[in-house]
Each structure stands twice: as structure tokens, then as C-alpha cells.
Amino acid sequence: MSEKHDIKLNIHYSAPDEVWSKISEVYETMLYWTGYNPLSHWSGKET
């Protein structure tokens, strides 16, 4: 059986650009990251 996981980060839109830059760097290292479309997006399944 497949489990669905949702993770939410509560980062205020007024966070400084340095924070958003670091978040983007972390996202890019995550498995199944597909980029911004227009929001952060992951796709795929683990094999």
C-alpha cells in the first residue's frame, strides 16, 4: 500500500531573499524535484 506524505513549510512571504535562496538550494537537492511550475513541485515515485 502506498502512503501519501504532505509536508508544509510555514515561511512568511516577506522573508528576506537570502531565506528564499537557501530554500531553493535545498529543494534542488531533493528527490523528484521538478522545479517551479509555477510553485514548488515534486513528481514521481520511489522505485
C-alpha positions in Angstrom: 0.0 0.0 0.0 1.3 3.4 -0.9 1.4 6.2 1.7 0.9 9.8 0.9 3.0 12.4 2.8 2.4 16.1 2.8 5.0 18.5 4.2 4.3 22.1 4.7 6.7 24.9 5.5 5.2 28.0 7.0 7.5 30.7 5.7 6.1 34.1 5.5 6.1 35.7 2.1 8.0 38.7 3.5 11.0 36.5 4.4 14.3 38.1 3.0 15.6 37.0 -0.3 18.5 35.2 1.4 16.0 32.8 3.1 14.2 32.1 -0.3 17.6 31.5 -1.9 18.6 28.9 0.7 15.2 27.2 0.4 15.6 26.9 -3.3 19.0 25.4 -2.9 17.6 22.8 -0.5 14.7 22.0 -2.9 17.1 21.4 -5.8 18.8 18.6 -3.8 15.5 16.8 -3.0 14.5 13.6 -4.7 11.9 14.1 -7.5 12.2 17.8 -7.5 10.9 19.1 -10.9 11.3 22.8 -10.4 8.8 25.7 -10.1 5.6 25.2 -12.1 4.8 28.0 -11.0 5.0 26.7 -7.4 7.5 24.3 -5.9 6.8 20.8 -7.4 7.9 17.2 -6.9 6.8 14.3 -9.1 7.5 10.6 -9.3 7.6 7.6 -7.1 10.3 5.8 -5.4 11.5 2.5 -7.0 
